[in-house]
Amino acid sequence: MTTVKKPMAPHWIAKEIKVIREERGLSQFKLANMAGCTQAGLANFESGKANMNLIKIDAVLEALGYEIEIQPGRTPIDGEENERE
């Protein structure tokens, strides 16, 4: 049986979301409602206790006024492991 390792979102994404949320004076509950996710899910993601799928991360970022941009040819950020196998 083949198992597929579920890649984790880089921890810096969760940290940046928390910083932006706090700078804007938003509670986790308010941002979660804006993004269509749960406060518990957002709290666990921000603290590194749980992962969040790309669709939910995109919804959270969109609620904060950001979008995900994928740039071909970019290398992993210093200190981040390349999770592609």
C-alpha angles and dihedrals in degrees: 000000000000119000123202117215110228108229117232123225110251110268092233091068091060091046092051092048090052093049093049092045092051093045089056093048093242122150119224087247093055095046092045090053091048090050098041097244134107126272089231092053092049092046092050091048094049091049094047094243093117142018127240124211121244094254091057093043088052091050091051092048091047090052087055092048098257134115134204115251122191115204118194117231096026117138126219116280115261110278094019119111120231101248096189112108 
